Amino acid sequence: MAKAGLPAIEPLARWRDAAQHRAARRPIPGTLLDRPRDPLSPRVHHWEIAHRLADEAEADPAAFWSLHAAPDGGQRLTELWEAHGATLPADHRLASAGLSREVLALPVTGGRSPLEILLITFPPPIGRDEMAYLAVGRDTTANVVYRYGNTPLRHAGEAGTEIVFKRGGITTHAGFGQPITRQRFLEYIEEDFAKATPG
C-alpha cells in the first residue's frame, strides 16, 4: 500500500548549532510581558469540567442521567471536580464550593407528561463561556440538555448570558441582558417542554 508523504519544504533559515539558533531568536517585547491577564478569560478548571459534563450529557442523555441522578451522584460530581483539579497547577485549581446536583420532579399541568430535571449547579461563573447551570430535562417524549452561563463573546462591563440547547436537530441560543436566577432557568425549561408538547 502506498503511503502519503509530506512534501519536502526548504527551511526559512539554517543554523550551524544551538548557540547560533538562540542568538537568532528575537526577544519578547516588554509590552507583551507586562500585559495583564484578561480577567474574563475562562478559568481552565471551571471551563473544562463544565464543558466535559455538557458534552457527555449531549452525547448520551439517558446514560448521563443514570450516572449523575444516582444516590451517589452528588459525591461523584465533587470527586470529579477535585480529581481534575489535582491534574492542574495549584494556582489554577478552584474549590468546589457552590457545586451541587439536584433531581427535580415538576408538577404535571395542562395534560403534559411528567417532567423531571437533573440540575447541576457550578461554582459561580466569572469568565467568558463559563457555565452557571447544566440541566437534563426529560419526559416521556424527549431528553433535552440545557446549558446556561456567560456567553463566549462577553466583554468587560457587559452581563451577557445565554441558554443553549438543541431540540429536533436545531440549536437555540436564548440571550439575556442580565444574569437570571435558578428559578427562571427551571421555568425556561418547563416552558420549552410545554411548547413542544402536542395539543
ZAMARGU-4260 file (C-alpha; in steps of 0.2 Angstrom, whole numbers, plus 5000, padded with zeros to 4 digits):
<rodrens>
0) 5000/5000/5000 | 5007/5017/4995 | 5010/5029/5010 | 5007/5048/5008 | 5021/5058/5012
5) 5024/5076/5017 | 5032/5087/5003 | 5050/5092/5007 | 5050/5111/5011 | 5066/5121/5012
10) 5068/5129/5030 | 5067/5148/5031 | 5084/5148/5040 | 5098/5137/5045 | 5109/5137/5060
15) 5125/5128/5062 | 5122/5124/5081 | 5110/5128/5095 | 5120/5143/5101 | 5118/5151/5084
20) 5099/5147/5085 | 5097/5155/5102 | 5107/5171/5096 | 5095/5172/5082 | 5079/5172/5092
25) 5070/5189/5094 | 5067/5195/5112 | 5049/5196/5118 | 5043/5214/5118 | 5041/5221/5135
30) 5023/5227/5130 | 5018/5208/5129 | 5027/5203/5145 | 5019/5217/5155 | 5002/5214/5148
35) 4989/5210/5162 | 4979/5194/5161 | 4961/5196/5154 | 4950/5195/5170 | 4936/5187/5159
40) 4947/5173/5152 | 4938/5157/5156 | 4946/5148/5171 | 4953/5131/5165 | 4947/5121/5180
45) 4929/5128/5178 | 4928/5128/5159 | 4935/5110/5157 | 4924/5101/5169 | 4908/5110/5164
50) 4910/5108/5146 | 4916/5090/5148 | 4900/5086/5158 | 4889/5095/5145 | 4897/5086/5131
55) 4894/5069/5140 | 4876/5074/5143 | 4873/5078/5125 | 4881/5063/5118 | 4870/5051/5129
60) 4857/5060/5140 | 4850/5044/5147 | 4867/5037/5152 | 4871/5054/5160 | 4855/5054/5169
65) 4858/5036/5176 | 4875/5041/5182 | 4873/5058/5190 | 4855/5056/5196 | 4860/5041/5206
70) 4861/5042/5225 | 4879/5045/5225 | 4879/5057/5210 | 4882/5072/5221 | 4898/5064/5229
75) 4903/5058/5212 | 4902/5076/5205 | 4913/5083/5219 | 4926/5069/5217 | 4927/5073/5198
80) 4929/5091/5201 | 4943/5088/5214 | 4952/5075/5204 | 4953/5086/5189 | 4960/5100/5199
85) 4974/5088/5205 | 4980/5087/5187 | 4981/5106/5186 | 4995/5118/5193 | 4990/5124/5210
90) 4986/5142/5205 | 4973/5135/5193 | 4963/5124/5205 | 4946/5130/5211 | 4937/5125/5226
95) 4921/5115/5224 | 4911/5127/5234 | 4894/5130/5226 | 4895/5114/5216 | 4879/5104/5218
100) 4867/5092/5210 | 4848/5090/5211 | 4835/5079/5204 | 4818/5088/5202 | 4801/5082/5198
105) 4789/5096/5192 | 4770/5096/5194 | 4760/5089/5180 | 4750/5103/5172 | 4739/5105/5156
110) 4739/5087/5152 | 4758/5087/5149 | 4768/5071/5154 | 4778/5072/5170 | 4794/5082/5168
115) 4810/5078/5178 | 4825/5089/5178 | 4843/5084/5183 | 4851/5100/5188 | 4870/5103/5191
120) 4875/5120/5198 | 4893/5125/5196 | 4903/5137/5207 | 4898/5155/5201 | 4904/5159/5184
125) 4916/5173/5181 | 4925/5171/5164 | 4918/5170/5146 | 4909/5154/5142 | 4909/5148/5160
130) 4893/5139/5165 | 4881/5143/5179 | 4870/5128/5177 | 4869/5112/5166 | 4852/5103/5166
135) 4844/5087/5158 | 4826/5089/5156 | 4816/5073/5152 | 4798/5067/5150 | 4790/5053/5140
140) 4794/5061/5123 | 4812/5068/5124 | 4828/5071/5134 | 4835/5089/5131 | 4851/5096/5138
145) 4852/5114/5143 | 4867/5125/5146 | 4866/5142/5155 | 4881/5154/5158 | 4891/5168/5152
150) 4892/5170/5133 | 4909/5166/5124 | 4909/5184/5117 | 4906/5193/5134 | 4916/5209/5136
155) 4921/5219/5152 | 4906/5229/5159 | 4894/5218/5150 | 4882/5205/5158 | 4878/5194/5143
160) 4872/5177/5147 | 4863/5163/5137 | 4854/5147/5137 | 4859/5135/5124 | 4850/5119/5120
165) 4846/5108/5105 | 4829/5101/5101 | 4825/5092/5085 | 4842/5095/5077 | 4840/5114/5080
170) 4852/5123/5092 | 4844/5138/5101 | 4854/5152/5109 | 4842/5162/5121 | 4851/5178/5126
175) 4848/5188/5142 | 4855/5205/5146 | 4857/5201/5164 | 4860/5185/5174 | 4845/5175/5178
180) 4840/5165/5193 | 4840/5147/5196 | 4821/5148/5196 | 4820/5157/5180 | 4831/5144/5172
185) 4820/5130/5178 | 4805/5140/5172 | 4813/5142/5155 | 4815/5123/5153 | 4797/5120/5159
190) 4791/5132/5146 | 4801/5124/5132 | 4794/5107/5136 | 4776/5114/5136 | 4779/5122/5119
195) 4785/5106/5112 | 4770/5096/5119 | 4757/5092/5106 | 4740/5098/5109
</rodrens>
